[in-house]
Amino acid sequence: MWNDVETTIDYLHFSVISKTISELIIESGEDPISIGVSGSWGSGKSSMVKMIGKNLMDSNEDNDKYVFIEFNAWLYQGYEDAKSALLQVVSKTLSDEIKKRKRPDTDDIRKKINKFIKRINWFQVAKMSVPLMAGLIPGAAPVGAIASLAGAIKGSIDDKKHVEKNSKAIEDALTVLTPELEEIMGDEISETTTKQIEEIRNEFEDILKDLDIELVVLVDDLDRCLPETAISTLEAMRLLLFVKNTAFIIAADEEMIRNGVRAHFGDVELSDGLVTSYFDKLIQVPITVPRLGVPEIKIYMVLLFLELQVRKGNISQDVLDESQRRFEQVLTNAWREGVTKEKILEQFSENDLDIMKEYVSIADQLAGILVSADSIKGNPRLIKRFLNALEIRKKIASLNGITIDSGVLIKMLLFERCAPVGAFDYLSKEVAKSENGKPEFIRILEDALVAGEDYKEPDITWNNEFIKNWILLEPRLSEYDLRPILYLSKDKSLSYAAYDEISEEGKKALESLKRIKNGTIIKDVIKNIELLGSRQAELILNHMISLGRGNQWNVDTLAAAMHVIHAFPELGNNLAAALDEIPASARKAPMIPIIAEMEWAQILLQKWSEDEKSPQSVKKSITQHMKKEK
């Protein structure tokens, strides 16, 4: 399974953009800069913001030039006023920073920071008009002494019976707050809000200059917030924005923010130009997270599968790290050389290739449709969810004792995710009506499209461009009993599978194998397969293994697959590995005599025999055939 959190590990080739933005910040020197990273939900903008921060941190190893604040407004929603929260986080960061640094003027800077904090507290009071109204304004949640006063006042209104108790609480809160306000008032703070803001900004700039730091504020998840929270955060940023030695990096879906601005101003009629102007005044450098193309999605999926194998202990972390570096170079040259399946396979050692070959095929086939499908459009988060759904479905199938070909499962999951609901319902009904779980209309559609004929939808719900492309994906579903897949279809998810090209002669041999009945071994078929060579034989065996999974490994399919093994015995281990996937409860006694004489099958049969979950009929058959061998 893959988690769905932002990361600094670059699987999406964002490093080029994140490094460029980092360089812009470094080159800006002490000049302020604000950068907006815009992208749709799940596009990877949060990860890009973290990568920018990491690049700056890496450049910050030899000194303490950059100080970082990661502010997620969504976390404060419903608990605290986002404007107050951001200002308090900035204040605390500056306080913590002076404690870390041993400087001769520490006391002077600390006094400035304390004054800055108190000025912000006073500004919160001024913002609410009068202290006695604090805590009564929807969405306002002041902090510190102001918060205590607000709570006491609100408590007195909510509980009018205990007048004496409430008065004492208000008096105590005012006792704490008054010295702080008197100190600031003693500094002759201007009564005008404009002057207050100017003084806050000046003091903020002086503190950064004295500390000799650049404050980098990473603001994330604004588009997940309610309009009031989003705008409140932007307003707090505006208070500190464009002060020297600051960099603000804001991640948000720009369209969501525009809608938030409209919602914030309520019934006020705002033109698109005014909304755009509000956003553009906050953002100097707008960056849009690029939509991923087929090459990026191929590499992304391969790296996700690699990560899964690392977690399973099949591949080392070093291999993943090295592969990531290699694939970054592959994507850098993608505009010139493309990213083919062969190019990806070249990046793996022989040992790792055995593990990753099937996964590379999955990525190679799926990338195009995952990019073009309207309900996915190459969205990294949706692709992760698809792959998670695939893993869950595989586990459910195994627990139910159902053997399912991964290619068929992925193709059906893709249909569930991307096709109209009515189209999936139509398919389910047709499968239910068929005698063998193979609806005839699927075969007719496949044959017509392969022959280059026009697509004729069997039902109005199938009048869809995605479905037309989906039908042409391998494997052909008309060859499989779809009832086990539909039995497992309890949620909507996504797809997989690709097989290397089989020659025309290979296809003829494959069709001959599909016609074999009653477990018969036909010598002429074996000879024809021998003439094709081992490479074609392996491709045919892969297809037969796929059929075997879909047909729950009936005797005919296993006997047909054995023709390939008789032609090329070295492929026996491939078949053994496939049979070893069969859940214990799904093992069948009639399978045993077909493979019992094969050397490669001995370890497999021994394992089945010793497995307490194997059916007794299977164990009995293994015992009988082992005795015959002896």
C-alpha positions, 0 to 999 in steps of 0.5 A: 500500500502507498500512503497519500502524504506530501514528500520531498522524494521526487517521483514526478520529475518536479526537481527541475522546477523546485530547484529553479524556484529555490534559485530564484529565492537565493538570487533575490538576496534580501529582496522580498519574494512571494511565490504561488504554486498552483495545481488541482487537488492531488497534483503534487503541489504540497510535495513541490513546496516541500521540495523547494524547502528541502533545496533551500535547506540543502543550500543552508548547510554551512550557515543559518541564513534561512529559517523555515516556517511550515504553516498549514491553515487547514489544521487551525480551521475550527480551532483558531483564527488563522490570521492570529495563528500565523502571526503567533507562529511567526512570533514564536519562531523569531523567539526560538531563533534568538535563543539558538543564536549566541550574539552579543546583542541578544538582549536588544534583539529579544526586546525588539521581538517582545515588543513585536509580539505585544504590538501584534497582540494589540493589533488583534485588539484594535482589529476587533474594535474594542477589547470587550467584543473579543471572542464574540466575533464569528471566526475570531479566536484571540490568544494569550491574555486577550483570549482569557479576557474574551473567554471571561466576557463570553462566559458572562453572557452565556451564564448570566446567573453567576454575576459575581463569579463572572465579574471576578473572571473579567477583572482578573483577565483585565489585570493581566492584560492591562500592563501589556497594553499600557506598555505598548500605549506608553510607546506612543503607538499611533491610533490609526490602523495604517500606522500600526501596520507600518510599525509592525512591518518596520519592527519585523524587518528590523528583527530579521536584519538584526538576526541576519536571516531570511524567513521562508514561510511555506503555506500549504492546504489553503484550498482545503480551507473554508473561504473565511480561513483561506482569506484570513490566512492571506490577510495575515500574510499581507501584513508581513508580505514584501518585507525585506528578507522574507520569502512566502511560498503559497500552495493552493488551487488558484481557482479555489482561492478565487472562489474563496475571495468571492465567498468572503465578500458575500453579496458584493459583485466582483468582476473576474478582473478584481478577483484576479487583481486581489490574488496577483497582488499577493503573488509575484511569481506564479507557478503551475504544477505541470500536468504529467504526461505519459513518460512521467506516469510510466516512471512514477508507477515503476518507482511506486512498484519499486518502493513496494518491493523495498517494503516487502524486502525483495529489493534494497533501498539502495536500488530504489535510490539509484533507480530514482536518480537514473529515471530522473536522467531518463525523463530529462532526455524524454523529449529527445529519446522517449521513454519506452518499455525497453528503456525502463528495463535497461535501468535494472540489473538482471536480478532486479529485472526478474522482480520488476519486469511485470510491473514495468509492463503494467506501467507501460500499458496503463500510462497512456490511458491513465493520462487520457482518461477524464476521471484520472488525467494523470493525477498522482493521488488518483493513481496511488489510490488506483494501485492501492485498490488493486492491492486490496482487491488482490488480497480479497481475492486470495482470502476468498480462494479466487485465482485472478489474472492480474491483467484481467483484474486491472482492466476491470478495475480501470473500467470501474473507475473510468466508465459510466456507472450505467456501462458497468451495470450493463456489463454486470447484467450481461455477465450474469446472463451468460452461461460461462461468464463470457458475454458474447457482446465483448467478443463481438466488440473486440473482433470488430475493433481489431479488424478496424471496423467502426465501433458500435456500442451494444448499449447507450451507456457504452457510447464512450471514447474511453470504453472504445480504447479500453476494449483494445487493451490487453488482455481480451476479456472475451477469453475469461470468466468474469464472474469472479471479478464481478464477485469482488467488485464492491468498490470503484477503483482502476487497471494493469497488464501488458504482454510482449508482442506474439508473432502471427505463428505464435498466435496460431499456436496459442489458438491451438492450445486454447482448443485442447480438451480433456487434458490431451497432449498433442505432439504436433502442437509441441513441435510447432512451439519448438519451431517458434523458439524459446522467446515466443514460447515464453510469451505464449506461456505467459498468456496461458498462465494468464488464462489459467488464473482466470479459469481457476486453473482447470485441467484443460488450461493446465494441460495446454500450458504443459505443451509449452513446457514439453517444448522448452523444459527450462520454462518449467520454473515459470509455470511452477511459480504461477501455480504456487500463487494458487490459494491453498483452498483452490488447489485441485487433485486433477492437477497433480497427475498432469505435473507430477512427473516433472522435475521442476514440480517436485518442490511445489508438490512437496510444499502442497503436501506439507501444507495443512491448508491443502485439501485432503484430496490434493494431498492424497493424489500427491502421495499416490503419484510420489509412490509411483515415481519411487 
